[in-house]
Amino acid sequence: VAECLSPLIEAAHRHDLDAMALEGPPLIAHLRTLSTLFERLREAELTRPIESPIPAVNGVLRVARAVREERLSFDVLAARLRALLPALESAAAEGSGEEASALISAHHQAVEALLGCADSESLDGFDDAASRVRATAQALFDHAQATRGSIDHAPAPPQELPDYAWSLLAIADRLMAGEQCLDELRREASALRLRAEHGLATLHQLPQAPDDAPALEREACADAARIMEHGLSLVLDAVARFEGTCQSGDADTLQDALDHLRAAIEEMRAMPLAFERLRPPP
């Protein structure tokens, strides 16, 4: 798609209709394929077991399973674990009460034990270390849920949200639990704003389907563009609400921002459906 998109955008800037007509059909064909594959990937993701309610730990344990089954190398797991350690060290440094600190420390030790196995490329103690990572993460999650009290939104399974949404959700959970992490929320919201604005700019540069394209194809492209534009606009609306929380420091406003972000994600997930009408019957 990237290889097809660059010359198409250049042709659009030059107002070269002949080049656009030449570059457009291959891009549309690739987008159709991607639409089908993304749907298959989403369906496959729903069948994968959830190893932990904490997204970062869920990812680590999935990689650990793959290493244990010789589908991935130890260095992939080591990289995942090293990416997790700074967050644990930061959480420990912030101090969240005696019980939480003990749970963080136990989880930190379990992660380091699994990292030791990954660095030595040894399966000795591997299963025990992975089990400890799972158990200590669950204990941390249960403690966070208990101390938060009744929150309107229940945590969704990790596969239901993209990574950037989980990052914001994790920070929001910490903020609602009383942690001082407004700076982190501000950085994540700013990064998401840039991402959404870039997506809108790219979307507006895409040419329309040529007039001689089949009517169904033109309708599908137009519908997909409208869905994506509306979804990205909803993302920016959610970002504005996160930024409002950062200014006011009022964690109670986070629920509204999270609801808008989920609505935006659901809107954009409808885009592949616009191309369903182009799929040939079985």
GUSE-495987 format. One record per residue (C-alpha): residue number from 1; residue in three letters; x, y, z. Coordinates in steps of 0.05 Angstrom, whole numbers. Example, Ala and Ser with C-alpha at 12.3 -4.5 7.8 and 13.67 -1.06 7.14 Angstrom:
GUSE-495987
{1,ala,{246,-90,156}}
{2,ser,{273,-21,143}}
***
This chain:
GUSE-495987
{1,val,{0,0,0}}
{2,ala,{56,48,18}}
{3,glu,{90,36,-49}}
{4,cys,{25,50,-87}}
{5,leu,{6,109,-44}}
{6,ser,{68,152,-53}}
{7,pro,{64,158,-130}}
{8,leu,{-11,168,-125}}
{9,ile,{-3,227,-77}}
{10,glu,{51,256,-121}}
{11,ala,{6,250,-182}}
{12,ala,{-50,284,-143}}
{13,his,{-4,342,-125}}
{14,arg,{14,349,-199}}
{15,his,{-60,344,-219}}
{16,asp,{-39,289,-266}}
{17,leu,{-104,252,-278}}
{18,asp,{-73,201,-325}}
{19,ala,{-22,180,-273}}
{20,met,{-76,178,-219}}
{21,ala,{-119,133,-261}}
{22,leu,{-59,87,-271}}
{23,glu,{-38,85,-197}}
{24,gly,{-108,82,-167}}
{25,pro,{-131,11,-184}}
{26,pro,{-70,-26,-154}}
{27,leu,{-79,13,-90}}
{28,ile,{-153,-4,-86}}
{29,ala,{-137,-78,-98}}
{30,his,{-86,-78,-41}}
{31,leu,{-135,-43,5}}
{32,arg,{-188,-95,-11}}
{33,thr,{-139,-149,7}}
{34,leu,{-118,-114,71}}
{35,ser,{-191,-105,91}}
{36,thr,{-203,-180,85}}
{37,leu,{-139,-197,121}}
{38,phe,{-151,-149,178}}
{39,glu,{-219,-181,190}}
{40,arg,{-188,-250,189}}
{41,leu,{-134,-226,238}}
{42,arg,{-187,-196,284}}
{43,glu,{-225,-262,284}}
{44,ala,{-162,-301,298}}
{45,glu,{-143,-254,355}}
{46,leu,{-209,-268,389}}
{47,thr,{-191,-342,393}}
{48,arg,{-124,-330,428}}
{49,pro,{-124,-343,503}}
{50,ile,{-118,-282,549}}
{51,glu,{-57,-294,592}}
{52,ser,{-66,-233,637}}
{53,pro,{-115,-175,646}}
{54,ile,{-55,-127,644}}
{55,pro,{-40,-114,570}}
{56,ala,{36,-110,576}}
{57,val,{39,-174,617}}
{58,asn,{-9,-207,569}}
{59,gly,{40,-193,513}}
{60,val,{99,-218,553}}
{61,leu,{64,-284,571}}
{62,arg,{42,-295,499}}
{63,val,{114,-288,477}}
{64,ala,{137,-333,533}}
{65,arg,{87,-386,509}}
{66,ala,{114,-379,439}}
{67,val,{186,-387,464}}
{68,arg,{167,-448,504}}
{69,glu,{136,-478,441}}
{70,glu,{198,-459,400}}
{71,arg,{160,-411,356}}
{72,leu,{200,-350,378}}
{73,ser,{271,-340,401}}
{74,phe,{292,-322,472}}
{75,asp,{317,-253,451}}
{76,val,{246,-232,432}}
{77,leu,{223,-248,502}}
{78,ala,{283,-213,534}}
{79,ala,{266,-149,495}}
{80,arg,{194,-151,518}}
{81,leu,{214,-160,590}}
{82,arg,{265,-104,588}}
{83,ala,{211,-58,560}}
{84,leu,{167,-76,620}}
{85,leu,{219,-64,675}}
{86,pro,{223,13,671}}
{87,ala,{148,18,683}}
{88,leu,{154,-26,744}}
{89,glu,{213,13,770}}
{90,ser,{174,78,760}}
{91,ala,{113,50,796}}
{92,ala,{157,27,854}}
{93,ala,{190,95,859}}
{94,glu,{123,132,861}}
{95,gly,{101,94,922}}
{96,ser,{29,70,923}}
{97,gly,{21,45,993}}
{98,glu,{53,-12,1031}}
{99,glu,{11,-68,1001}}
{100,ala,{17,-42,930}}
{101,ser,{92,-33,938}}
{102,ala,{100,-105,962}}
{103,leu,{60,-130,902}}
{104,ile,{100,-88,853}}
{105,ser,{165,-115,885}}
{106,ala,{141,-187,878}}
{107,his,{122,-176,806}}
{108,his,{188,-142,792}}
{109,gln,{225,-202,820}}
{110,ala,{184,-250,778}}
{111,val,{198,-210,715}}
{112,glu,{272,-209,730}}
{113,ala,{271,-285,742}}
{114,leu,{239,-296,674}}
{115,leu,{289,-247,642}}
{116,gly,{345,-288,672}}
{117,cys,{318,-350,637}}
{118,ala,{312,-311,571}}
{119,asp,{382,-282,576}}
{120,ser,{413,-350,590}}
{121,glu,{367,-383,538}}
{122,ser,{350,-436,590}}
{123,leu,{285,-471,604}}
{124,asp,{307,-488,674}}
{125,gly,{258,-452,719}}
{126,phe,{225,-421,658}}
{127,asp,{155,-447,672}}
{128,asp,{159,-428,745}}
{129,ala,{182,-358,729}}
{130,ala,{126,-348,677}}
{131,ser,{75,-373,728}}
{132,arg,{101,-324,779}}
{133,val,{96,-267,729}}
{134,arg,{24,-286,715}}
{135,ala,{5,-294,789}}
{136,thr,{38,-230,813}}
{137,ala,{7,-190,755}}
{138,gln,{-61,-218,773}}
{139,ala,{-50,-198,846}}
{140,leu,{-32,-127,824}}
{141,phe,{-93,-123,780}}
{142,asp,{-139,-149,835}}
{143,his,{-110,-99,884}}
{144,ala,{-119,-41,835}}
{145,gln,{-192,-62,823}}
{146,ala,{-206,-67,897}}
{147,thr,{-175,1,914}}
{148,arg,{-208,36,856}}
{149,gly,{-277,18,881}}
{150,ser,{-335,19,833}}
{151,ile,{-314,48,766}}
{152,asp,{-365,55,711}}
{153,his,{-324,20,657}}
{154,ala,{-302,-53,664}}
{155,pro,{-234,-71,634}}
{156,ala,{-242,-99,564}}
{157,pro,{-203,-160,541}}
{158,pro,{-135,-138,512}}
{159,gln,{-154,-156,441}}
{160,glu,{-213,-109,440}}
{161,leu,{-172,-45,439}}
{162,pro,{-111,-23,399}}
{163,asp,{-45,-10,436}}
{164,tyr,{-51,66,438}}
{165,ala,{-120,60,471}}
{166,trp,{-93,11,523}}
{167,ser,{-37,60,540}}
{168,leu,{-88,114,554}}
{169,leu,{-134,66,592}}
{170,ala,{-76,42,636}}
{171,ile,{-56,114,653}}
{172,ala,{-129,132,666}}
{173,asp,{-136,73,714}}
{174,arg,{-74,96,752}}
{175,leu,{-99,168,755}}
{176,met,{-167,146,781}}
{177,ala,{-131,104,833}}
{178,gly,{-98,168,859}}
{179,glu,{-30,166,825}}
{180,gln,{1,231,801}}
{181,cys,{11,215,727}}
{182,leu,{-20,275,691}}
{183,asp,{45,286,652}}
{184,glu,{42,216,624}}
{185,leu,{-31,226,604}}
{186,arg,{-13,292,571}}
{187,arg,{43,259,531}}
{188,glu,{-1,201,508}}
{189,ala,{-58,248,489}}
{190,ser,{-10,293,450}}
{191,ala,{18,233,413}}
{192,leu,{-52,209,395}}
{193,arg,{-71,279,371}}
{194,leu,{-12,280,323}}
{195,arg,{-30,210,299}}
{196,ala,{-102,229,285}}
{197,glu,{-84,295,252}}
{198,his,{-34,259,207}}
{199,gly,{-87,208,190}}
{200,leu,{-136,262,170}}
{201,ala,{-84,299,128}}
{202,thr,{-67,235,91}}
{203,leu,{-140,218,81}}
{204,his,{-154,286,51}}
{205,gln,{-97,277,1}}
{206,leu,{-125,212,-27}}
{207,pro,{-159,221,-95}}
{208,gln,{-230,201,-108}}
{209,ala,{-245,138,-146}}
{210,pro,{-244,153,-221}}
{211,asp,{-311,169,-254}}
{212,asp,{-305,108,-298}}
{213,ala,{-298,61,-239}}
{214,pro,{-357,16,-224}}
{215,ala,{-411,50,-183}}
{216,leu,{-405,1,-126}}
{217,glu,{-330,13,-122}}
{218,arg,{-340,89,-120}}
{219,glu,{-393,82,-66}}
{220,ala,{-349,36,-24}}
{221,cys,{-289,83,-28}}
{222,ala,{-332,143,-10}}
{223,asp,{-365,107,48}}
{224,ala,{-298,83,75}}
{225,ala,{-270,153,71}}
{226,arg,{-330,182,108}}
{227,ile,{-325,129,162}}
{228,met,{-251,140,172}}
{229,glu,{-258,216,173}}
{230,his,{-314,213,224}}
{231,gly,{-275,163,267}}
{232,leu,{-212,206,267}}
{233,ser,{-254,267,284}}
{234,leu,{-282,228,344}}
{235,val,{-211,211,364}}
{236,leu,{-193,285,365}}
{237,asp,{-256,298,406}}
{238,ala,{-233,246,456}}
{239,val,{-163,275,458}}
{240,ala,{-192,344,473}}
{241,arg,{-228,313,533}}
{242,phe,{-164,280,557}}
{243,glu,{-129,347,551}}
{244,gly,{-185,379,591}}
{245,thr,{-172,328,646}}
{246,cys,{-98,347,644}}
{247,gln,{-116,420,653}}
{248,ser,{-167,410,709}}
{249,gly,{-134,351,743}}
{250,asp,{-204,323,754}}
{251,ala,{-199,247,745}}
{252,asp,{-275,241,746}}
{253,thr,{-277,269,675}}
{254,leu,{-235,211,648}}
{255,gln,{-295,165,639}}
{256,asp,{-325,212,588}}
{257,ala,{-260,215,549}}
{258,leu,{-252,139,550}}
{259,asp,{-324,130,525}}
{260,his,{-310,177,467}}
{261,leu,{-246,141,450}}
{262,arg,{-281,74,448}}
{263,ala,{-336,103,404}}
{264,ala,{-282,128,356}}
{265,ile,{-249,60,352}}
{266,glu,{-315,25,339}}
{267,glu,{-330,76,284}}
{268,met,{-264,64,248}}
{269,arg,{-272,-12,255}}
{270,ala,{-333,-6,210}}
{271,met,{-290,16,152}}
{272,pro,{-276,-54,124}}
{273,leu,{-351,-65,120}}
{274,ala,{-355,-11,67}}
{275,phe,{-317,-58,20}}
{276,glu,{-358,-120,36}}
{277,arg,{-404,-105,-22}}
{278,leu,{-344,-113,-69}}
{279,arg,{-327,-183,-45}}
{280,pro,{-349,-235,-96}}
{281,pro,{-401,-285,-71}}
{282,pro,{-373,-352,-48}}
***
